[in-house]
Amino acid sequence: MANEAPGQHVDIQRRGDFVGIIKEDRSVTGCVLIGQAGIVTALDTDERWQIRRVTNIGGVITTEFANYAKYNLKWSDRATYFGVCPPGLDPLPGDTNTNVVRAPPTIKWLEITVANTEVSYTLPTNTKRFQVLNTSNKQIRFAYETGKADTEVPTTNNEYWPLDPATTYGEEELSGPITFYFESSFTGLFIVVKSWQQ
C-alpha cells in the first residue's frame, strides 16, 4: 500500500511489511483516510505523515494522495487535505457491520521477565484488528502457537515472527479467539498489544 502511485485503483488492505504506524479515519462510509508514518513514535501533530483518501464509487476503488504522497503532513490536519467526500459512495472493505469498530482500542503492556520463557496474551472477544509494538532495542520472537518461539533459529516452517526492535506488526479482519506467544533471550523487554473490538 505504501508504494502505489497517486490516482491508481488499489487494494486497500494493509501491507504486513510496513514498519511504522498506520491510522485510519472511517467516519464516512465509503471514504477512508489512511495515514502512515515511518516511525512508531510519531504524534498526530508531527509533520511525518503520508495521507491518502480511498473512495468506492460504483465498485471502483480509487486512491488519492495528499501533497504528492510525501511524508510531511499532520494526521491531526487530515480533514483539510481533501475536499468533501463525493456523493454516492459504496461501502469499502472494513465498513460492513461485521468489521466496524465501535469502541476505543484495548491496550495491554506485557513484560518478558525470564529469558527464553513464553509470555502469552489472548486477544479480547470480538477483536477485529490488532497491532503489536516491540518497544525494546532487542528482537522478540512472536508466534501464534505455544512452543514455536522457544528457539532463536526457525526449525521447520519459520514457526515464529522475528519482531525487530521498535517495530510494529499487525493484522486485521479477524475472527475467533487468538493467543500470542512472545519470547526473547533477554529480560526486561516490553511488548504493547493494541486491539480493536467490534
N, C-alpha and C positions, 0 to 999 in steps of 0.2 A: 504494500500500500504506500510505502514511503517513496517509491520510485516512479509513479505514474506521471506522465506529462499533463499539464493543465488542459482541461477540456475533454480528456478521454473518458469513455464509458468504462467503469471499473467494477470489479467485485469488491464490496466494501468490507469483507471480512478482514480482521486484524492480522497483521503479519506476526507470526510467533517469534521471528528472529530479531525484531526491533528492540534495541537497547535504549531505554529511556523511560518516558512516561507518556501515556496516551489518555486523553479525556474526550468525552462525548457530551453533546447537548442535544437531546431528542425532545425538546419541549414542543416542537411542531411535528405532527405526524407526516412522514414522507419527506422530511427535510432535517438532516442531521449535520451539526457542525462537529468536526473532529479536529482536535489539536494534539500535536505531539512535540515534545521537546527532547533533545538528545542527552539530557541529564536528569536523573531521577529526583534531584532536589529542587528542580525549577519551581518557582512560585507562579501563581496565576498572573501576577503583575510584572514578572520578568519579561524582558524582550528576547525570549529564547524559543518562541513557539512558531511552528508552521501550522496554519489553519486552513482547512478546506471545508466546503459545503457539498454534501451529497444529496441529490434530489431524485425522485422517481416520478416521472410523468408518462403515463400510458405504458408502463413496463420498461421504459428506457431510463437506466440509472446513469446520472451524469455527475461528474466531479468538477468543481471549480476551486482553484487555489487562490488565496489572497496574497497579494504582493509577490507574485511570481514564484510562489512556493518557498520563499526564503524563511529561515528560522530566526526572525527578528520581530515577531509580533507578540502581543499580550493576549493570553487566554481570557483575561478579565474584560477585554475590549472586543471579544469575538463578534458580538451583535452589530458592531459598527462597520465591519469589513465587507458585508454583503447587504444587498437590498432586502426587501420583504420577500419571503419565500413565495414562489409562483403559485397561482391557484391550481386546483385540480390535481393535487398530489396523491399518489397511491402509497400505501404503507411500504416501508423498507424492511429488510430483514432485521429483526430485533424490535419492530414496532408492534408486533402481534401481542395479544393478551397473554400468550404463554411465555413470552420473553421479556415483557416490560418490567422494569424495576421501579417499585413504588416507594421504597424506603431508603434511608441513608445506609451506606455500607457498614458492614461489621468489620472491625479491625482487631486483630489478635497478634500480640507480640509473643514470640517463642524464643527461648534461650537454649543453646547447646551447652550443657554444664559438664558432660562427661564425654571424653573423646571416643569416637567410633561406637557410639551408643545411640540408637534411634530415638528421635523425638517425633511424636505423631500428632496430627491435628485433623479432625474431621470437620468438613465444611458444614455450616448450619443448613437445616432443611430448606428446600426450595431455592438453593443458590443457583443463580443463572450465569454468573461470571466471577472470576477471581483474578487477583494479581498477587504474586509472591515477590517480596523485596529482600535481597540479601544486603543487610546494612553494614556488613563487616568488610575487612580487607583480605579475607581468606575465602577460598572456594568452599561451597557447601554442596553436598550430594543430595539430590532431590529425587524421590521415587514415589510411585503410586501403589507399590506393594511392599509389605514388610519383608525385610531381609535382602532387598535389592540394592540398598545403598551402603551395604556394610563393607565394601571394598573400594579402594581408590581406582582400580582398573576394571572397566566393564568386562564381564566374563563372556556371556554367550550372545545376548541380544541388546547390548547397550542398555542395561537394566536401570540405570539412573540418569538423571539430567544434571550435568555439571552447572550449578548456578554460580556464576562468576561473581567476584566482589562488586558491590554497589550496582547490581543489575536487577532488573525486574523481568519476571516471566508470568504469563497469564493465558487463560483460556476463557471461552465464552460459549453460550448456547448449551448449557449443561443440563443434565437430568440425573436423578438418582444420587444416593449418598456417595461422597468421595472423601477418602482419607489420604493425607500426605504423610511421607516419612522423610525426615531430614537427618543427615549425619555429617560429621566433619572429623578430621584428625586433630582439630584444635578445639579449645573450650572458650567460653565467654563470647560466643558469636550469637547474634540476634537475627531472627527472620521475622518479617512482618507479613501477615496474610490479610489482604483486604478483599472482602467478598460482598457481592450484591445479591439480595434475595428478592423474589417476586413479591 
